[in-house]
Amino acid sequence: MSVEVNKAKKEDNTLTATLNMIKQAIELSDLSNDVYEHLKTPMRFVEVAIPVEMDDGAIKVFTGYRSQHNNVFGPYKGGIRYHPAVTTDSIKALSMWMTLKCSLVGVPFGGAKGAIACDPLTMSMKEKEKMTRSYVRVLGSILGPETDIPAPDVATDAQVMAWIADEYSNIMRVPSFGVVTGKPLAVGGCVGRTEATGRGVFFITREAAQATGMPLDQARIAIQGFGNVGGNAALLFAESGSPVVAVSDVSGGIYNPKGLNIYDIVNHVEKTGFVKGFSGGEDITNDELLAIDCDVLIPAALENQIKSNNAGNVKAKIVIEGANGPTTPEADHILKDNDILVVPDILANSGGVTVSYFEWVQNNYGFRWDLATVNRRLEEKMTEAFKLVYSFYCEKCIGSDMRTGAYRYSIQRLAEAMQYRGWLRSSTKK
Ligand code: NAD
């Protein structure tokens, strides 16, 4: 293997990057190394075989994962992803980010993540349903409303959550819909949950623009990923009057310096499945999108999109991480040297878990909030979290970046809880 390929592979390892960030944040905060000992590995990690009878009658055995990282604050919480490229390291890192995110935004959950290595684009609905139900039969004993509560992530949605709720309820022999969040409204979902991560991204962008003196209504926005997070964020920017100049998905991107008609793109995607082929803009590649002339860049697709080989091309003044882990540590340095503010994933995309928490509370109480209440409470949480982290970063992290500030803030809260629970003799260095 060439040196270049090795370097790229090393840069892509999100687990190594996360562990380095956690370690650095602990050292900078004068916390005890025992905090790192607790956070460096998931409390439980399982890899399981998921047998499925496919539509042609063949049996296919998929690999499934659940990483339960840390539950010092409450039940484990984290999405389930269907994607061919999932690895044990990426799932562990994703579960660590959930722990950090829940701590940062102040919801009483621990961090988890699950996945099935599969290609959902090539599977029928029936095959996806069987695979989902099989996952719950194999892993149901470690899930539960008081134990571990999955939610949607890449290529999983409200329908997948409804299958999980149904299969789990069958196993438990009681309706137990609180085992997942992000469900359809008809089976205990929460209004506004589908749009929550994108809405949170919108609120965080608004706060970041305000903090840096950028007028949001004139800010040109570019969004990579037009799924749940990117698509919903794009709609909110369009509604608020900010020009969205570029969007993309796995098929490629489109660019219009005067602003794209997001409603027409949503209709086009509903008809064709992809943004490619939309006539109201010029075709661009995903790499070109990241380098487009804009004020705010929102990566909302997958990990490792902004790397050492393309970070220098980013022209935006603010990067809002809608996706988990879209920026590598090497790219972080380049963006910082170029005075670009990166609002980290554990803050920027925490709107989803926040409204998941609202859904879980409503399920526990058998009560429903209206949309205005959900959106108002989400806005309060996002605004408060941004202000806390941004001022901590400005006051206590001089010379550093906002990701370091967010990690330090989050880990200090985790350390305090671990000490109270008796997991540490002392959270600080002796
Ligand atoms: P999704 O499946 O709804 O959408 C993903 C989008 O990314 C799709 O438009 C897809 O075509 C596009 N995409 C996939 N590969 C791509 C590539 N190589 N280049 C460009 N685009 C590509 O997923 P989602 O739920 O929107 O999740 C997106 C990101 O946000 C993930 O990192 C996820 O972990 C994170 N996230 C999601 C939620 C949530 O509530 N859904 C919450 C927090 C974080």
Residues whose N, C-alpha, C, O or C-beta is under 5 A from the ligand:
A	BS01	NAD	P152 D153 V154 A155 T197 G225 F226 G227 N228 V229 G230 S248 D249 V250 N286 A300 A301 L302 G322 A323 N324 N349 G352
